[in-house]
């Protein structure tokens, strides 16, 4: 089955390259380091590497506590971090700087993956969340590279897809050296798919430390503003319009932060001011565009209530843990299957509210903005929840340490 998959992948190469070029129109990073996507790397060879793959922005940030722990455990090793998206690579440079070697993960061609493994010879591979590629896992097994699926999540929807392609995916899943699952539900689905040595280690995102300077800057910005703020956080394509339609007569300031930077200019048509231009909102500013990368801690600290995007269309939602850690009361929509466990915990703790639709979400957010006592209660509950669920990094490190030994 993997042979047929590889043939199909080879036939798709012209379309893959065309898509890469097309995406590069809006994000030039897709037209850079293209050779790495085919297993050709300009950096020096190493025999002492720890490899962490974080597909995009969220995974790159979530991996930070584990990467720091691995570097502390083995300071003489080079940490190679791979990603798939241009925004992910920018995040690697922003979060880790020169402390890691950043690269694009090769496309899943056997020879491309082979080029990567022969260049870096990793002692350990860590794949964040759900990055399971048949040829990648097969080549790791061939080169005796133990692979950990870290911070692993598996929604019921994703599990159905893997079951549909069991003949292709099962060998790679069985080859995993270990799986660190976010929750019992994730662990159960992964075991059912054939994953060995599955442990429930919790969510690394609870261990991520927020930038104290950004938090302070956000609070200062809010104090100077002198207005209440509703944050539409990590919105996805199609959500801004339906959300903004519900707040036309709002007295508070609406801050919109799109999930993907290539959409900043698109969303700017609704905005009266933009952070990237250092615009200062005044009493006449209705909609403010948060068009900067890596500043979510600032935006969460600057808001009264955060509405989490990706949850009002069937997209599975976006990470709400950072908002909780910053003390922002959270409202989410009906689609949060990618963050099901964190959402459940937040709802049970009273730190978040889940609305069935856009109109209800905006109505409940507006009610919260008018209710200082309720906001304070939710803020305390969110911070307490994050504190209670820290510790995933130590559990992940223990698993990795055993494999390295």
Secondary structure, DSSP 8 states (H G I E B T S, - for coil): -HHHHHHHHHHTHHHHHHHHHHHTTT-GGGGSSGGGGGT---S---SSEEEEE--SHHHHHHTHHHHHHHHHH-TTSEEEEEESSHHHHHHHHHHHGGGSEEEE---S-HHHHHHHHHHH-EEEEEEESS---HHHHHHHHHTT-EEEEEEE---HHHHHHHHHTHHHHHHHHHH-SEEEESSHHHHHHHHHTT--SEEE---GGGT----HHHHHHHHHHHHHH-S-EEEEEEE-TTHHHHHHGGGTT-SSEEEEEESSGGGHHHHGGG-SEEGGGT----TT--EEE---SS-HHHHHHT-SEEEETTTTTTT-----HHHHHTT-EEEE-S--GGGHHHHHHHHHHTSEEE-SSHHHHHHHHHHHHT-HHHHHHHHHHHHHHHHHT--HHHHHHHHHHHHH-
